[in-house]
Amino acid sequence: MAGQMDGKVILITGGTNGIGKVAARELAKQGAKIAIVGRNPSKTRDVVREIKKESGNDDVDMLIADLSVISEIRGTATEFRERYNRLDVLINNAGAFFSERKNTPDGYERTFALNHLSYFLLTNLLLDMLKDSAPSRVVNTSSGAHTMTKGLDFDDLQNEKSYSGWGAYGQSKLDNILFTRELAKRLEGTGVTVNSLHPGFVNTGFGKNNSGIIGAAMNLFTPLLGRSPEKGAETIVYLASSPEVEGVTGKYFSDKKEIGVSAAARDPEQAKRLW
């Protein structure tokens, strides 16, 4: 099939559910070659079949990894390199909310590990491919939740002193924007652009993995108040494919429009220190 993204190679994390799944499908409809990263082999296989059928595009591939684990992020990058010789768009979209604090096998708090470290490490491991494929793009899913924190506490990035699920989540989304802005600076002149986005409050599986009051509240209110995954995915697709943002970098978008960020997210010193 031919389309706007015909021949382009796109890697998307968190591509088996919600906005990631919809974005993968819509970009496949535009003719792109899609590789989605998922944790569950059976579910990921089913999603690949579904996207192929709905998009009419058979160039949909899958990689299996738990992106909260450093070795599996490295394995994803290695496997991707073995299968592809270019990368036109990297969409860092995997993320979750955890009401209880737990560490990953590497010893990192899991919100920080999945929502930020996976973005940072996977992008850096594939950066040479992005440069070689330029003009290319990195799209980072952040959130308006970044405004819930006034700045990073570098003495307690792992939230060991005190833990709040929403606090850790908000901090990770601030991390995403700081990472985006710092990476954009470092990539000036390379032809690789980097932007982040707020998808809105979306009716997906987000937060429903939690037990107790939090899980019950998410299951009750998300269907009532959340926008559709199709609406939530629009800005991801826009940043990945639209000619309108060719050359635009280091910005933050919502509903396909550039918007402002919090003072903490604009702090270049915090961005450098986080890096």
ChimeraX commands (.cxc) that place a marker at each C-alpha (Angstrom):
marker #1 position 0.00,0.00,0.00 radius 0.5
marker #1 position 1.14,3.58,-0.55 radius 0.5
marker #1 position 0.64,6.52,1.77 radius 0.5
marker #1 position 2.17,9.52,3.46 radius 0.5
marker #1 position 4.55,7.34,5.48 radius 0.5
marker #1 position 5.22,4.75,2.80 radius 0.5
marker #1 position 8.57,3.05,3.44 radius 0.5
marker #1 position 9.16,4.78,6.80 radius 0.5
marker #1 position 10.13,2.56,9.75 radius 0.5
marker #1 position 8.48,3.33,13.09 radius 0.5
marker #1 position 9.23,1.77,16.48 radius 0.5
marker #1 position 6.57,2.34,19.13 radius 0.5
marker #1 position 6.65,1.24,22.76 radius 0.5
marker #1 position 3.44,0.62,24.65 radius 0.5
marker #1 position 1.86,-0.35,21.35 radius 0.5
marker #1 position -0.51,-3.08,22.50 radius 0.5
marker #1 position -3.13,-0.95,24.23 radius 0.5
marker #1 position -4.82,2.44,24.26 radius 0.5
marker #1 position -3.25,5.36,22.44 radius 0.5
marker #1 position -0.15,3.39,21.45 radius 0.5
marker #1 position -2.19,0.74,19.71 radius 0.5
marker #1 position -4.32,3.33,17.90 radius 0.5
marker #1 position -1.25,5.32,16.84 radius 0.5
marker #1 position 0.38,2.15,15.48 radius 0.5
marker #1 position -2.76,1.35,13.50 radius 0.5
marker #1 position -3.17,4.85,12.07 radius 0.5
marker #1 position 0.49,5.09,11.06 radius 0.5
marker #1 position 0.24,1.65,9.47 radius 0.5
marker #1 position -2.68,2.99,7.44 radius 0.5
marker #1 position -0.33,5.68,6.15 radius 0.5
marker #1 position 1.98,2.97,4.80 radius 0.5
marker #1 position 4.66,2.87,7.50 radius 0.5
marker #1 position 6.50,-0.24,8.58 radius 0.5
marker #1 position 5.55,-0.64,12.24 radius 0.5
marker #1 position 7.37,-2.45,15.05 radius 0.5
marker #1 position 5.50,-2.47,18.36 radius 0.5
marker #1 position 6.96,-3.38,21.73 radius 0.5
marker #1 position 4.78,-5.32,24.15 radius 0.5
marker #1 position 5.29,-7.40,27.31 radius 0.5
marker #1 position 2.88,-10.25,26.68 radius 0.5
marker #1 position 3.72,-12.37,23.60 radius 0.5
marker #1 position 0.17,-13.67,23.07 radius 0.5
marker #1 position -1.48,-10.26,23.45 radius 0.5
marker #1 position 1.15,-8.58,21.27 radius 0.5
marker #1 position 0.68,-11.21,18.56 radius 0.5
marker #1 position -3.08,-10.61,18.62 radius 0.5
marker #1 position -2.61,-6.84,18.34 radius 0.5
marker #1 position -0.25,-7.25,15.38 radius 0.5
marker #1 position -2.85,-9.37,13.59 radius 0.5
marker #1 position -5.56,-6.82,14.40 radius 0.5
marker #1 position -3.50,-3.86,13.13 radius 0.5
marker #1 position -2.62,-5.70,9.92 radius 0.5
marker #1 position -6.29,-6.45,9.28 radius 0.5
marker #1 position -7.62,-2.99,10.12 radius 0.5
marker #1 position -4.88,-1.07,8.30 radius 0.5
marker #1 position -4.48,-3.32,5.26 radius 0.5
marker #1 position -0.72,-3.17,5.91 radius 0.5
marker #1 position 1.20,-6.43,6.47 radius 0.5
marker #1 position 4.41,-4.63,7.52 radius 0.5
marker #1 position 3.63,-4.82,11.25 radius 0.5
marker #1 position 6.18,-6.49,13.50 radius 0.5
marker #1 position 6.56,-7.10,17.23 radius 0.5
marker #1 position 9.27,-7.16,19.88 radius 0.5
marker #1 position 8.72,-8.54,23.37 radius 0.5
marker #1 position 10.18,-6.79,26.41 radius 0.5
marker #1 position 9.48,-5.48,29.88 radius 0.5
marker #1 position 10.81,-1.97,29.42 radius 0.5
marker #1 position 11.17,-1.39,33.15 radius 0.5
marker #1 position 14.16,-3.78,33.03 radius 0.5
marker #1 position 17.47,-2.44,31.71 radius 0.5
marker #1 position 18.61,-5.68,30.08 radius 0.5
marker #1 position 15.32,-5.98,28.19 radius 0.5
marker #1 position 15.59,-2.41,26.90 radius 0.5
marker #1 position 19.07,-3.26,25.61 radius 0.5
marker #1 position 17.71,-6.49,24.11 radius 0.5
marker #1 position 14.97,-4.55,22.30 radius 0.5
marker #1 position 17.52,-2.21,20.74 radius 0.5
marker #1 position 19.72,-5.12,19.66 radius 0.5
marker #1 position 16.82,-7.06,18.18 radius 0.5
marker #1 position 15.55,-4.00,16.33 radius 0.5
marker #1 position 19.01,-3.42,14.82 radius 0.5
marker #1 position 19.13,-7.02,13.64 radius 0.5
marker #1 position 15.82,-6.66,11.79 radius 0.5
marker #1 position 16.00,-3.12,10.40 radius 0.5
marker #1 position 18.60,-0.91,8.75 radius 0.5
marker #1 position 16.85,2.40,9.45 radius 0.5
marker #1 position 14.62,4.14,12.01 radius 0.5
marker #1 position 12.54,7.09,10.87 radius 0.5
marker #1 position 10.37,7.59,13.96 radius 0.5
marker #1 position 10.83,6.39,17.54 radius 0.5
marker #1 position 7.70,6.77,19.66 radius 0.5
marker #1 position 8.38,6.38,23.39 radius 0.5
marker #1 position 4.91,5.72,24.72 radius 0.5
marker #1 position 5.17,2.91,27.30 radius 0.5
marker #1 position 4.15,4.04,30.76 radius 0.5
marker #1 position 2.10,3.24,33.82 radius 0.5
marker #1 position 0.82,4.53,37.14 radius 0.5
marker #1 position 1.65,2.53,40.28 radius 0.5
marker #1 position -0.12,3.32,43.53 radius 0.5
marker #1 position 2.39,1.29,45.57 radius 0.5
marker #1 position 6.16,1.71,45.54 radius 0.5
marker #1 position 8.16,-1.24,44.26 radius 0.5
marker #1 position 11.63,-1.61,42.81 radius 0.5
marker #1 position 12.54,-3.24,39.51 radius 0.5
marker #1 position 15.11,-6.08,39.39 radius 0.5
marker #1 position 17.72,-3.37,38.70 radius 0.5
marker #1 position 16.85,-1.57,41.94 radius 0.5
marker #1 position 15.02,1.41,40.40 radius 0.5
marker #1 position 11.60,2.61,41.50 radius 0.5
marker #1 position 9.40,1.17,38.76 radius 0.5
marker #1 position 7.59,4.40,37.75 radius 0.5
marker #1 position 10.93,6.12,37.18 radius 0.5
marker #1 position 12.31,3.02,35.43 radius 0.5
marker #1 position 9.44,2.47,33.00 radius 0.5
marker #1 position 8.22,6.01,32.38 radius 0.5
marker #1 position 11.59,7.74,32.13 radius 0.5
marker #1 position 14.62,5.45,32.00 radius 0.5
marker #1 position 13.15,3.37,29.17 radius 0.5
marker #1 position 12.73,6.54,27.08 radius 0.5
marker #1 position 16.27,7.70,27.84 radius 0.5
marker #1 position 18.07,4.42,27.30 radius 0.5
marker #1 position 16.18,3.12,24.26 radius 0.5
marker #1 position 16.54,6.47,22.49 radius 0.5
marker #1 position 20.27,6.67,23.16 radius 0.5
marker #1 position 20.83,3.07,22.08 radius 0.5
marker #1 position 19.15,3.81,18.73 radius 0.5
marker #1 position 20.40,7.36,18.25 radius 0.5
marker #1 position 22.91,6.51,15.54 radius 0.5
marker #1 position 20.16,4.84,13.48 radius 0.5
marker #1 position 17.97,7.92,13.87 radius 0.5
marker #1 position 20.82,10.17,12.75 radius 0.5
marker #1 position 21.61,7.93,9.77 radius 0.5
marker #1 position 17.90,7.99,8.79 radius 0.5
marker #1 position 17.48,11.78,9.12 radius 0.5
marker #1 position 15.25,13.64,8.74 radius 0.5
marker #1 position 13.84,11.52,11.55 radius 0.5
marker #1 position 11.76,12.07,14.66 radius 0.5
marker #1 position 11.49,11.10,18.33 radius 0.5
marker #1 position 8.05,11.45,19.94 radius 0.5
marker #1 position 7.76,11.21,23.74 radius 0.5
marker #1 position 4.40,10.75,25.44 radius 0.5
marker #1 position 4.36,12.96,28.53 radius 0.5
marker #1 position 1.34,14.41,30.35 radius 0.5
marker #1 position -0.18,17.50,31.88 radius 0.5
marker #1 position 0.53,15.66,35.14 radius 0.5
marker #1 position 4.04,17.14,34.93 radius 0.5
marker #1 position 2.59,20.27,36.52 radius 0.5
marker #1 position 1.91,18.33,39.77 radius 0.5
marker #1 position 5.57,18.63,40.78 radius 0.5
marker #1 position 7.46,21.89,41.25 radius 0.5
marker #1 position 10.81,20.34,40.38 radius 0.5
marker #1 position 13.01,17.29,40.80 radius 0.5
marker #1 position 14.50,16.32,44.14 radius 0.5
marker #1 position 17.87,14.97,43.03 radius 0.5
marker #1 position 18.50,13.62,46.52 radius 0.5
marker #1 position 15.41,11.41,46.21 radius 0.5
marker #1 position 14.72,10.64,42.54 radius 0.5
marker #1 position 13.64,7.12,43.55 radius 0.5
marker #1 position 11.04,8.43,46.04 radius 0.5
marker #1 position 12.52,6.42,48.89 radius 0.5
marker #1 position 11.87,9.02,51.57 radius 0.5
marker #1 position 8.16,9.15,50.84 radius 0.5
marker #1 position 6.07,7.72,48.03 radius 0.5
marker #1 position 2.90,8.88,46.35 radius 0.5
marker #1 position 1.70,7.17,43.18 radius 0.5
marker #1 position 0.58,10.43,41.63 radius 0.5
marker #1 position 3.71,12.22,42.83 radius 0.5
marker #1 position 5.95,9.61,41.20 radius 0.5
marker #1 position 3.88,9.69,38.04 radius 0.5
marker #1 position 3.94,13.48,37.81 radius 0.5
marker #1 position 7.69,13.48,38.37 radius 0.5
marker #1 position 8.19,10.92,35.58 radius 0.5
marker #1 position 6.18,13.05,33.16 radius 0.5
marker #1 position 8.30,16.07,34.10 radius 0.5
marker #1 position 11.34,13.86,33.39 radius 0.5
marker #1 position 9.94,13.18,29.90 radius 0.5
marker #1 position 9.74,16.89,29.04 radius 0.5
marker #1 position 13.17,17.71,30.50 radius 0.5
marker #1 position 14.64,14.79,28.56 radius 0.5
marker #1 position 12.93,15.98,25.38 radius 0.5
marker #1 position 14.26,19.52,25.70 radius 0.5
marker #1 position 17.81,18.45,26.54 radius 0.5
marker #1 position 17.92,15.85,23.75 radius 0.5
marker #1 position 16.64,18.42,21.25 radius 0.5
marker #1 position 19.56,20.69,22.16 radius 0.5
marker #1 position 22.08,17.88,21.81 radius 0.5
marker #1 position 20.70,16.93,18.40 radius 0.5
marker #1 position 20.72,20.40,16.84 radius 0.5
marker #1 position 21.95,20.19,13.26 radius 0.5
marker #1 position 21.54,16.41,12.97 radius 0.5
marker #1 position 18.13,16.38,11.27 radius 0.5
marker #1 position 16.60,14.48,14.21 radius 0.5
marker #1 position 13.73,16.29,15.94 radius 0.5
marker #1 position 12.37,15.51,19.41 radius 0.5
marker #1 position 8.97,16.56,20.77 radius 0.5
marker #1 position 6.73,15.57,23.67 radius 0.5
marker #1 position 2.98,15.64,24.12 radius 0.5
marker #1 position 0.00,15.53,26.45 radius 0.5
marker #1 position -2.58,13.03,25.11 radius 0.5
marker #1 position -5.32,14.13,27.51 radius 0.5
marker #1 position -7.16,11.98,30.02 radius 0.5
marker #1 position -7.92,8.92,27.93 radius 0.5
marker #1 position -10.25,5.97,28.45 radius 0.5
marker #1 position -7.66,3.16,28.33 radius 0.5
marker #1 position -6.28,0.53,30.70 radius 0.5
marker #1 position -4.22,3.24,32.43 radius 0.5
marker #1 position -4.18,2.85,36.20 radius 0.5
marker #1 position -6.52,-0.14,36.19 radius 0.5
marker #1 position -3.61,-2.45,37.02 radius 0.5
marker #1 position -3.74,-1.16,40.60 radius 0.5
marker #1 position -5.70,-2.82,43.39 radius 0.5
marker #1 position -7.81,-1.21,46.09 radius 0.5
marker #1 position -9.41,2.23,45.91 radius 0.5
marker #1 position -7.16,3.53,43.11 radius 0.5
marker #1 position -7.94,0.65,40.76 radius 0.5
marker #1 position -11.66,0.83,41.55 radius 0.5
marker #1 position -11.73,4.60,40.96 radius 0.5
marker #1 position -9.94,4.27,37.63 radius 0.5
marker #1 position -12.31,1.55,36.49 radius 0.5
marker #1 position -15.30,3.70,37.48 radius 0.5
marker #1 position -14.35,7.19,36.34 radius 0.5
marker #1 position -12.11,6.64,33.32 radius 0.5
marker #1 position -14.96,5.41,31.06 radius 0.5
marker #1 position -17.13,8.32,32.20 radius 0.5
marker #1 position -14.59,11.14,31.91 radius 0.5
marker #1 position -11.92,9.92,29.53 radius 0.5
marker #1 position -11.64,10.79,25.86 radius 0.5
marker #1 position -11.43,8.02,23.30 radius 0.5
marker #1 position -8.06,6.38,22.52 radius 0.5
marker #1 position -8.53,7.61,18.94 radius 0.5
marker #1 position -8.66,11.22,20.16 radius 0.5
marker #1 position -5.78,10.66,22.56 radius 0.5
marker #1 position -3.59,9.21,19.80 radius 0.5
marker #1 position -4.12,12.07,17.36 radius 0.5
marker #1 position -1.18,14.15,18.59 radius 0.5
marker #1 position 1.19,11.16,18.53 radius 0.5
marker #1 position 0.27,10.49,14.90 radius 0.5
marker #1 position 0.56,14.20,14.10 radius 0.5
marker #1 position 4.06,14.52,15.58 radius 0.5
marker #1 position 5.19,11.30,13.92 radius 0.5
marker #1 position 3.94,12.06,10.45 radius 0.5
marker #1 position 2.74,15.59,9.75 radius 0.5
marker #1 position 4.74,17.83,7.39 radius 0.5
marker #1 position 3.56,20.74,9.56 radius 0.5
marker #1 position 6.08,19.84,12.28 radius 0.5
marker #1 position 9.02,19.05,10.00 radius 0.5
marker #1 position 12.04,20.66,11.66 radius 0.5
marker #1 position 10.15,21.58,14.86 radius 0.5
marker #1 position 12.01,20.32,17.93 radius 0.5
marker #1 position 12.10,20.58,21.72 radius 0.5
marker #1 position 8.41,21.49,21.96 radius 0.5
marker #1 position 5.38,20.21,23.87 radius 0.5
marker #1 position 2.03,19.61,22.18 radius 0.5
marker #1 position -1.60,18.94,23.04 radius 0.5
marker #1 position -4.41,18.41,20.54 radius 0.5
marker #1 position -1.92,18.92,17.69 radius 0.5
marker #1 position -0.94,22.39,18.92 radius 0.5
marker #1 position 2.19,23.59,20.68 radius 0.5
marker #1 position 1.45,24.63,24.28 radius 0.5
marker #1 position 3.46,25.84,27.25 radius 0.5
marker #1 position 4.96,23.80,30.08 radius 0.5
marker #1 position 5.54,24.43,33.78 radius 0.5
marker #1 position 8.45,26.52,35.04 radius 0.5
marker #1 position 10.18,23.37,36.28 radius 0.5
marker #1 position 9.91,21.81,32.81 radius 0.5
marker #1 position 11.60,24.91,31.31 radius 0.5
marker #1 position 14.58,24.74,33.68 radius 0.5
marker #1 position 17.69,23.98,31.58 radius 0.5
marker #1 position 19.82,23.21,34.63 radius 0.5
marker #1 position 17.36,20.56,35.82 radius 0.5
marker #1 position 17.34,19.07,32.32 radius 0.5
marker #1 position 21.15,18.86,32.24 radius 0.5
marker #1 position 21.35,17.41,35.74 radius 0.5
marker #1 position 18.67,14.81,35.01 radius 0.5
marker #1 position 20.61,13.76,31.89 radius 0.5
marker link #1:1,2 radius 0.2
marker link #1:2,3 radius 0.2
marker link #1:3,4 radius 0.2
marker link #1:4,5 radius 0.2
marker link #1:5,6 radius 0.2
marker link #1:6,7 radius 0.2
marker link #1:7,8 radius 0.2
marker link #1:8,9 radius 0.2
marker link #1:9,10 radius 0.2
marker link #1:10,11 radius 0.2
marker link #1:11,12 radius 0.2
marker link #1:12,13 radius 0.2
marker link #1:13,14 radius 0.2
marker link #1:14,15 radius 0.2
marker link #1:15,16 radius 0.2
marker link #1:16,17 radius 0.2
marker link #1:17,18 radius 0.2
marker link #1:18,19 radius 0.2
marker link #1:19,20 radius 0.2
marker link #1:20,21 radius 0.2
marker link #1:21,22 radius 0.2
marker link #1:22,23 radius 0.2
marker link #1:23,24 radius 0.2
marker link #1:24,25 radius 0.2
marker link #1:25,26 radius 0.2
marker link #1:26,27 radius 0.2
marker link #1:27,28 radius 0.2
marker link #1:28,29 radius 0.2
marker link #1:29,30 radius 0.2
marker link #1:30,31 radius 0.2
marker link #1:31,32 radius 0.2
marker link #1:32,33 radius 0.2
marker link #1:33,34 radius 0.2
marker link #1:34,35 radius 0.2
marker link #1:35,36 radius 0.2
marker link #1:36,37 radius 0.2
marker link #1:37,38 radius 0.2
marker link #1:38,39 radius 0.2
marker link #1:39,40 radius 0.2
marker link #1:40,41 radius 0.2
marker link #1:41,42 radius 0.2
marker link #1:42,43 radius 0.2
marker link #1:43,44 radius 0.2
marker link #1:44,45 radius 0.2
marker link #1:45,46 radius 0.2
marker link #1:46,47 radius 0.2
marker link #1:47,48 radius 0.2
marker link #1:48,49 radius 0.2
marker link #1:49,50 radius 0.2
marker link #1:50,51 radius 0.2
marker link #1:51,52 radius 0.2
marker link #1:52,53 radius 0.2
marker link #1:53,54 radius 0.2
marker link #1:54,55 radius 0.2
marker link #1:55,56 radius 0.2
marker link #1:56,57 radius 0.2
marker link #1:57,58 radius 0.2
marker link #1:58,59 radius 0.2
marker link #1:59,60 radius 0.2
marker link #1:60,61 radius 0.2
marker link #1:61,62 radius 0.2
marker link #1:62,63 radius 0.2
marker link #1:63,64 radius 0.2
marker link #1:64,65 radius 0.2
marker link #1:65,66 radius 0.2
marker link #1:66,67 radius 0.2
marker link #1:67,68 radius 0.2
marker link #1:68,69 radius 0.2
marker link #1:69,70 radius 0.2
marker link #1:70,71 radius 0.2
marker link #1:71,72 radius 0.2
marker link #1:72,73 radius 0.2
marker link #1:73,74 radius 0.2
marker link #1:74,75 radius 0.2
marker link #1:75,76 radius 0.2
marker link #1:76,77 radius 0.2
marker link #1:77,78 radius 0.2
marker link #1:78,79 radius 0.2
marker link #1:79,80 radius 0.2
marker link #1:80,81 radius 0.2
marker link #1:81,82 radius 0.2
marker link #1:82,83 radius 0.2
marker link #1:83,84 radius 0.2
marker link #1:84,85 radius 0.2
marker link #1:85,86 radius 0.2
marker link #1:86,87 radius 0.2
marker link #1:87,88 radius 0.2
marker link #1:88,89 radius 0.2
marker link #1:89,90 radius 0.2
marker link #1:90,91 radius 0.2
marker link #1:91,92 radius 0.2
marker link #1:92,93 radius 0.2
marker link #1:93,94 radius 0.2
marker link #1:94,95 radius 0.2
marker link #1:95,96 radius 0.2
marker link #1:96,97 radius 0.2
marker link #1:97,98 radius 0.2
marker link #1:98,99 radius 0.2
marker link #1:99,100 radius 0.2
marker link #1:100,101 radius 0.2
marker link #1:101,102 radius 0.2
marker link #1:102,103 radius 0.2
marker link #1:103,104 radius 0.2
marker link #1:104,105 radius 0.2
marker link #1:105,106 radius 0.2
marker link #1:106,107 radius 0.2
marker link #1:107,108 radius 0.2
marker link #1:108,109 radius 0.2
marker link #1:109,110 radius 0.2
marker link #1:110,111 radius 0.2
marker link #1:111,112 radius 0.2
marker link #1:112,113 radius 0.2
marker link #1:113,114 radius 0.2
marker link #1:114,115 radius 0.2
marker link #1:115,116 radius 0.2
marker link #1:116,117 radius 0.2
marker link #1:117,118 radius 0.2
marker link #1:118,119 radius 0.2
marker link #1:119,120 radius 0.2
marker link #1:120,121 radius 0.2
marker link #1:121,122 radius 0.2
marker link #1:122,123 radius 0.2
marker link #1:123,124 radius 0.2
marker link #1:124,125 radius 0.2
marker link #1:125,126 radius 0.2
marker link #1:126,127 radius 0.2
marker link #1:127,128 radius 0.2
marker link #1:128,129 radius 0.2
marker link #1:129,130 radius 0.2
marker link #1:130,131 radius 0.2
marker link #1:131,132 radius 0.2
marker link #1:132,133 radius 0.2
marker link #1:133,134 radius 0.2
marker link #1:134,135 radius 0.2
marker link #1:135,136 radius 0.2
marker link #1:136,137 radius 0.2
marker link #1:137,138 radius 0.2
marker link #1:138,139 radius 0.2
marker link #1:139,140 radius 0.2
marker link #1:140,141 radius 0.2
marker link #1:141,142 radius 0.2
marker link #1:142,143 radius 0.2
marker link #1:143,144 radius 0.2
marker link #1:144,145 radius 0.2
marker link #1:145,146 radius 0.2
marker link #1:146,147 radius 0.2
marker link #1:147,148 radius 0.2
marker link #1:148,149 radius 0.2
marker link #1:149,150 radius 0.2
marker link #1:150,151 radius 0.2
marker link #1:151,152 radius 0.2
marker link #1:152,153 radius 0.2
marker link #1:153,154 radius 0.2
marker link #1:154,155 radius 0.2
marker link #1:155,156 radius 0.2
marker link #1:156,157 radius 0.2
marker link #1:157,158 radius 0.2
marker link #1:158,159 radius 0.2
marker link #1:159,160 radius 0.2
marker link #1:160,161 radius 0.2
marker link #1:161,162 radius 0.2
marker link #1:162,163 radius 0.2
marker link #1:163,164 radius 0.2
marker link #1:164,165 radius 0.2
marker link #1:165,166 radius 0.2
marker link #1:166,167 radius 0.2
marker link #1:167,168 radius 0.2
marker link #1:168,169 radius 0.2
marker link #1:169,170 radius 0.2
marker link #1:170,171 radius 0.2
marker link #1:171,172 radius 0.2
marker link #1:172,173 radius 0.2
marker link #1:173,174 radius 0.2
marker link #1:174,175 radius 0.2
marker link #1:175,176 radius 0.2
marker link #1:176,177 radius 0.2
marker link #1:177,178 radius 0.2
marker link #1:178,179 radius 0.2
marker link #1:179,180 radius 0.2
marker link #1:180,181 radius 0.2
marker link #1:181,182 radius 0.2
marker link #1:182,183 radius 0.2
marker link #1:183,184 radius 0.2
marker link #1:184,185 radius 0.2
marker link #1:185,186 radius 0.2
marker link #1:186,187 radius 0.2
marker link #1:187,188 radius 0.2
marker link #1:188,189 radius 0.2
marker link #1:189,190 radius 0.2
marker link #1:190,191 radius 0.2
marker link #1:191,192 radius 0.2
marker link #1:192,193 radius 0.2
marker link #1:193,194 radius 0.2
marker link #1:194,195 radius 0.2
marker link #1:195,196 radius 0.2
marker link #1:196,197 radius 0.2
marker link #1:197,198 radius 0.2
marker link #1:198,199 radius 0.2
marker link #1:199,200 radius 0.2
marker link #1:200,201 radius 0.2
marker link #1:201,202 radius 0.2
marker link #1:202,203 radius 0.2
marker link #1:203,204 radius 0.2
marker link #1:204,205 radius 0.2
marker link #1:205,206 radius 0.2
marker link #1:206,207 radius 0.2
marker link #1:207,208 radius 0.2
marker link #1:208,209 radius 0.2
marker link #1:209,210 radius 0.2
marker link #1:210,211 radius 0.2
marker link #1:211,212 radius 0.2
marker link #1:212,213 radius 0.2
marker link #1:213,214 radius 0.2
marker link #1:214,215 radius 0.2
marker link #1:215,216 radius 0.2
marker link #1:216,217 radius 0.2
marker link #1:217,218 radius 0.2
marker link #1:218,219 radius 0.2
marker link #1:219,220 radius 0.2
marker link #1:220,221 radius 0.2
marker link #1:221,222 radius 0.2
marker link #1:222,223 radius 0.2
marker link #1:223,224 radius 0.2
marker link #1:224,225 radius 0.2
marker link #1:225,226 radius 0.2
marker link #1:226,227 radius 0.2
marker link #1:227,228 radius 0.2
marker link #1:228,229 radius 0.2
marker link #1:229,230 radius 0.2
marker link #1:230,231 radius 0.2
marker link #1:231,232 radius 0.2
marker link #1:232,233 radius 0.2
marker link #1:233,234 radius 0.2
marker link #1:234,235 radius 0.2
marker link #1:235,236 radius 0.2
marker link #1:236,237 radius 0.2
marker link #1:237,238 radius 0.2
marker link #1:238,239 radius 0.2
marker link #1:239,240 radius 0.2
marker link #1:240,241 radius 0.2
marker link #1:241,242 radius 0.2
marker link #1:242,243 radius 0.2
marker link #1:243,244 radius 0.2
marker link #1:244,245 radius 0.2
marker link #1:245,246 radius 0.2
marker link #1:246,247 radius 0.2
marker link #1:247,248 radius 0.2
marker link #1:248,249 radius 0.2
marker link #1:249,250 radius 0.2
marker link #1:250,251 radius 0.2
marker link #1:251,252 radius 0.2
marker link #1:252,253 radius 0.2
marker link #1:253,254 radius 0.2
marker link #1:254,255 radius 0.2
marker link #1:255,256 radius 0.2
marker link #1:256,257 radius 0.2
marker link #1:257,258 radius 0.2
marker link #1:258,259 radius 0.2
marker link #1:259,260 radius 0.2
marker link #1:260,261 radius 0.2
marker link #1:261,262 radius 0.2
marker link #1:262,263 radius 0.2
marker link #1:263,264 radius 0.2
marker link #1:264,265 radius 0.2
marker link #1:265,266 radius 0.2
marker link #1:266,267 radius 0.2
marker link #1:267,268 radius 0.2
marker link #1:268,269 radius 0.2
marker link #1:269,270 radius 0.2
marker link #1:270,271 radius 0.2
marker link #1:271,272 radius 0.2
marker link #1:272,273 radius 0.2
marker link #1:273,274 radius 0.2
marker link #1:274,275 radius 0.2
view
